[in-house]
């Protein structure tokens, strides 16, 4: 197939959500507390629907299962990646995700390593990224006694920042931050702390203290990033991370830029601007802010013309 798969986003209401997914990207919201746009997803908790071509109306999971050739006959029972946009109108819970071994054993699904590109951030916004405990015993003691200020590592963030959040990392996105998240296709989250918030029914949200202690990496170690930017004709390409699970890039396009596939398939999200995607067979597709699509294995070369900011990702070596 030599046609991109354009996908219908799935919007998720969250206690910490807001309205920026409408204000910034124009998505139609059903409430004023929408926190997540599952933009490219084959996960059963939020499956994307194909909007065009011969597979129109199928879920991405169905296309993955029935037409694996579109993905270079990649291995794996499940489509390995999930792209989200998150609007943190309030602080997210402090949480941690398991690795694959723990996730498959205890939850029946993959673990979750993820990464964040900061689309926007209010002045002074912070994330929680890691912790200060030196041992498992100290982690348990600090959680038990509620020493959150001493335990949690806070970092101020700005628009354009990038963070690689590996499984086992205690983390939280703070209020006033909007991110694009590239992650393994998993919805397993262990809450460590939730600020004693109550849901609409007046109940405290469930915590997962023992699981969190089981999976947290101790001591916290920041992953080493080798962010690299290269200029090509009419496009600046920034490589943020190349890992076992995913490779993530930013394309800042100013004019007509030509691309050649570097992986069996490519996930593409337009964060700003407008233009068009053109294929070697002469077909073209309009691109606007908030559009998400996959370039399948049959598309080896393409061009994008316009002024656009794009985040693209491809499966890492483990998922090809």
Secondary structure as GFF3:
##gff-version 3
##sequence-region A 1 320
A	DSSP	beta_strand	5	8	.	.	.	ID=ss1
A	DSSP	beta_strand	10	18	.	.	.	ID=ss2
A	DSSP	alpha_helix	20	23	.	.	.	ID=ss3
A	DSSP	beta_strand	34	40	.	.	.	ID=ss4
A	DSSP	beta_strand	49	50	.	.	.	ID=ss5
A	DSSP	three_ten_helix	53	55	.	.	.	ID=ss6
A	DSSP	alpha_helix	60	66	.	.	.	ID=ss7
A	DSSP	three_ten_helix	68	71	.	.	.	ID=ss8
A	DSSP	beta_strand	81	88	.	.	.	ID=ss9
A	DSSP	beta_strand	94	96	.	.	.	ID=ss10
A	DSSP	alpha_helix	100	106	.	.	.	ID=ss11
A	DSSP	beta_strand	114	121	.	.	.	ID=ss12
A	DSSP	beta_strand	126	131	.	.	.	ID=ss13
A	DSSP	alpha_helix	136	144	.	.	.	ID=ss14
A	DSSP	alpha_helix	148	151	.	.	.	ID=ss15
A	DSSP	beta_strand	152	156	.	.	.	ID=ss16
A	DSSP	beta_strand	162	165	.	.	.	ID=ss17
A	DSSP	beta_strand	171	173	.	.	.	ID=ss18
A	DSSP	beta_strand	177	184	.	.	.	ID=ss19
A	DSSP	beta_strand	190	193	.	.	.	ID=ss20
A	DSSP	alpha_helix	209	215	.	.	.	ID=ss21
A	DSSP	beta_strand	228	232	.	.	.	ID=ss22
A	DSSP	beta_strand	235	242	.	.	.	ID=ss23
A	DSSP	beta_strand	246	260	.	.	.	ID=ss24
A	DSSP	beta_strand	266	279	.	.	.	ID=ss25
A	DSSP	beta_strand	284	288	.	.	.	ID=ss26
A	DSSP	beta_strand	292	295	.	.	.	ID=ss27
A	DSSP	beta_strand	301	315	.	.	.	ID=ss28
A	DSSP	three_ten_helix	317	319	.	.	.	ID=ss29
###
